[in-house]
């Protein structure tokens, strides 16, 4: 009996190690694939800005968990929002996040992203990377938080030089709503203004 138990424990440890290794590999591949496609897309000088934004929107929808990010950024106000307010917010938030990330990747011409490794942090796979400049000098460090849901991996946050974009945006969003007496429409209006300016 003790031999069977030892074999079971050994099998369980091997299985868990293999599963964690596969998860880390999948998370790393996801980030590498997204960054490669995004930087390549932004380097196309023959493509109009509107076309780039449309294609970048498709990339963001595919690789980022927009509903989860959007809900996190709204904080406690998500619970009090009506269904109509949630839908209006998520619609403009999606456009805004595409606008924000596209604008950042616009600056990555000639640069490349190097994956340094992946580690587990609770329910997240954290993919460490760095931007390498054209002269091979180091630009800055990025960490990508990736989660798995129904065997699908999605990015839920990007940490730039130790600063979480999601946490920073959440503070901005909730502060704006709070300063407008809890009115979520004030945030929707502000996000629309950012996109159209």
C-alpha positions, 0 to 999 in steps of 0.5 A: 500500500505504501508503495502505491501511495509513493507512486501516486504522490510521484505521479501527482508531482510530475503531473503538476510540474508538467502542468505548471511548465505548460502554463508558463510556456503558454503564457510566454508564447501569448505575450511574445505572439501579441508583442510581435504582431503589435510591433510589426503592425505599427511598423507598417508605414503604408497602412493608414492610422485608422487601419492600424487602429482597426487591426490593433483593436482585433489584437487587443480583443484577442489577447486581452481579457477586456471585460475582466480588466474593465470591471476591475478598473471600475472598482466598487462602482461596477456593483452599483452600475446599471446594465446599460451603464456597464455596457456603455462603459465597456464599449468606450473603455474598449476603444480607449484601451486600444487607443492607449496601447496603440499610441504606446506601440506607435513609439516602438519602431525598430524595437523588439521585445525579449522574454526573460522568463515566467513565474507563478504569482497566485492565479497569475502567470507573470511574464517578465520581458524587456524592450530592446532598442535598435542599438541593442541597448536596454529600454525598459522592463515590462511584466505581463499578468496572464490568467487562464480561463476555460483553457484560454490564456488572456492578458489582464495587466501590463506592469511598466517599470514596476507600475501597474497600468490597471491599478493606475487607471483604476485610481484615475477612473474611480477618482473621477467618478467619486468627484462627480457624485458617483456618476459613471456617465462622467467617466464615459464622457471623459473616455470619449473625449480622450479618444476624439481629441 
